[in-house]
Amino acid sequence: MSFLPPNEKIIEKKICRLSWQEFFLTDKDVEFYEKISPTFAGQKYLIPSPTLCPDERMRRRLSWRNERKLYHGKCAKTGNQIISTYSHDKDYTVYDPKVWNSDDWNPFEFCADFDFSRPFFPQFDALMKRTPKPALANGFWENADYCNQCYYLKNCYLCFCTDFCENCEHLYGSFESKNCFDGLNVAKCEYCYECIGCTNCFNAQECIDCRDSRDMLFCFDCSGCHDCFGCTNLRNKSYYFFNESLSEEVYKKRVEEYKKSSEKIQAPIRDRVKEFMRKAIYRDTNNINCESCTGDFLHGCKNTYESFAGKWLIDCKYISLCPGEAQNSYDIIGSLWTWNYDCVSVDGNSIGFSAYIYPNNTNVYYSHFVNSCHDLFGCSSLKKANHCVMNKSYGVQEYEVLCGKIIEHMKSTGEWWEFFPSEFSPFWYDETVAMEHFPITEQEAQKKWW
């Protein structure tokens, strides 16, 4: 059962329809669902409480997120060789990302009228397969063709879920870094190698959870330090060797001897580093400057619960991999701005039940891969569009009336308020992040249509 935030009251207990686990809803949850419920043609269409527990909702979203499975393919538009997240056995039209972002094709050509005799999800699945998809989910990159789920990269290779980086290789979940290699969750770092969870560090090697430091080797949880080797839990120190203070001359001599020594001599020193780290003092969480939060790797957050790897989140629940400034949002993987619910990788306001909606979008529901749009319902691969349903443009009043009718139809089929089912994901289950967090057997995947 999830953590009960302070000043919230349990008003309903439910059983997850997949895992049969018990979970609860609080008064703040119900208030949130009411506030994000959309209004069409003057009528508010309430979003009911979820039928899945938080873990199963996350699994479903993760089953739509292929981060690091890359394939050779060909652009369906140009025939050129490309790197793609879609394997050749998928029934999708895939374009080179640069072609997809161009004006050389018209996404409105793939439009369809909504068929009220059929459920929504199969119709949307057919639309997704007709409309071209970018081979990689990137934005604003230069010489970074082997990266995915990234923004503003330059001269990078095999980086994933990484933004605003330059001259980097093999990074994951990293931001605003330069000349870094083999890093996990590094931010504002330069010339760092094999570092984890480090922020604002320079010339660090094999360090973990260090901040505002430089010239560090094999250190853990050091802040405001420089020239340290094999140290743990230090604050504002310099020229320390395994937490022993040395003169600058002696320290540099020892470090130089280590660097010039053979692997046979280095091995016992590395073993000592491991043992030293085992005896270090560990924080209960890696949350910094947070107020009333639960989760891990949060920075500058307030009133945020069951969330991970996020910055400047306010009044959020069940959030992960959000680089900053998300507010009043629930059940999100990768989000910016406010009032978003049950989404994967969205940038905008009032986005619901959608995936890969970026950047600058508003009032988008049940859509996939749209860019700079507002007022969409059930759209795929649209750019700079508004008031569209199934990629077909409507007048404002006609759009709002039609959306209301579709929602009523989705209520009758049990689809309204549910994120896209895993069975309609463009990826096999074992290609997605879901397999990493919620591993299952092939037989289980086939049984559940994953």
URSUL-V382493 format. One record per helix or strand of 3 or more residues. SS is the DSSP state (H for helix, E for strand). FROM is the first residue (numbers start at 1). TO is the last residue. If there is no record, write none. Layout:
BEGIN
{{SS/FROM/TO} {SS/FROM/TO}}
END
This chain:
BEGIN
{{E/10/15} {E/22/26} {H/27/36} {H/54/62} {E/71/74} {E/81/84} {H/97/100} {H/107/110} {H/120/130} {E/139/142} {E/151/154} {E/163/166} {E/169/172} {E/181/184} {E/199/205} {E/211/217} {E/226/229} {E/238/241} {H/248/260} {H/263/278} {E/291/299} {E/302/311} {E/314/322} {E/330/338} {E/341/352} {E/355/365} {E/368/371} {E/374/377} {E/386/389} {H/396/413} {H/422/424} {H/429/431} {H/434/437} {H/442/447}}
END
